[in-house]
Amino acid sequence: MIVFLPEILDGLFVILGDPLAEIRKMCESVLGEFLRSIIENPKRVNFNDMVNILTIHANSTEELVQFTALTWLKEFVRLAGCSLLPYASGILTAVLPNLAQDTESRRNIIETAKTVNNDLMKLVVQQKQQLTCESAEDSSEKVEAPLMDQLDNQLDLKSLVMVLTRQIKFDSIQTRIAVLKWIYHLLLQIPDKLFMYVEDIFPVLLQALSDSSDEVVLLDLEVLAEISKSPAGLKHHSSLENVSAANFLKDIKLKPPSDMNSYFTSFMVSLLYMFNSNSQLFEIKCPFIIRQLCILLNAEDIYRTLSEILVVYNDARFSCQMVHTLNNILLTSTELFDLRNQLKDLKTERSWSLFACLYRSWCHSPVATVSLCLLAQTYKHACDLLQILYPF
């Protein structure tokens, strides 16, 4: 009967949603027997023909149908392994929305969805390791396709990215977190291939910085930081076609720091534009975001780049507010301890260069400029500035 299961599975799940409890119970028993047979004889099963049926019913409004379909998917991922990677986007369409924590009655559904999601992420690693071993063994002849190309074909990255960028807007915090973990996971495992779709992902990640959940924002910053510093990004140029700051970035010539790629500069420009256009984001989360970025990336790179942008930024009022905020963070946060020490000791060309870079934009705020001079122990210049600003 297992051979004919793909032809009758959809009908069985339809019957499982029958309003009569007795019919549902009988159907549940039949499906249970089939699943046990599959677990005992996985080699006789055509998993691929049944995956799409299960993903459809995993989105059912009936909790029993949903839970049963997810349970089958869990076993399919475990038994079929990497052969199900081409169906990853469809499986995630069914799994990610079910990570939402609504009621106690859905706990089994949520836990099963988590298991499927985690096991699917592990398959990406397994497939990469398997292809690496096969590539290493084939030392005498050319491999038919590059390693990452093979994994890309297995995953159908285009469809997967479409699902992830759509699901990140889902109401559930847990779903949004799972999406960000997926993007980060793919960045680590197949960065070269994922960067082919970064132009689609990047604007969505920027929007996620406005999320009400700090956990989502933190994870989002990790992903953006990884994009900004990934060596894979050096092979791609950020066009920023889908970001409002695109025109501004084209008008100025900013080179990313040596250990960053062009997406770092795009990120910094876009961040300033977001702060300027969203006063609530600026007031509530600006210090939090800047401090976290100084942990995830190089604080000097961040401050230098933001300063260079603010020098030519076309909104003097916002530039003054931003400099004031950056100055407060510089003077008070533990994350910038090393940067403060660098500015306190202007004995190297690098430290003088940093001071000069910050000074040019700090001039938007007189108070910030004087405090920067005091921090750098250029007391005479600070005194001269005070006499100009506030004549005695």
Secondary structure, 3 states (H helix, E strand, C coil): CHHHHHHHHHHHHHHHCCCCHHHHHHHHHHHHHHHHHHHHCHHHCCCHHHHHHHHHHCCCCCHHHHHHHHHHHHHHHHHHHHHHHHHHHHHHHHHHHHHCCCCHHHHHHHHHHHHHHHHHHHHHHHHHHHHHHHHHHCCCCCCCCCHHHHHHHHHCHHHHHHHHHHHCCCCCHHHHHHHHHHHHHHHHHCHHHHHHHHHHHHHHHHHHCCCCCHHHHHHHHHHHHHHHHCHHHHHCCCCCCCCCCHHHHHHCCCCCCCCCCHHHHHHHHHHHHHHHHCHHHHHHHHHHHHHHHHHHCCHHHHHHHHHHHHHCCCCHHHHHHHHHHHHHHHHHCHHHHHHHHHHHCCCCHHHHHHHHHHHHHHCCCHHHHHHHHHHCCCHHHHHHHHHHHCCC
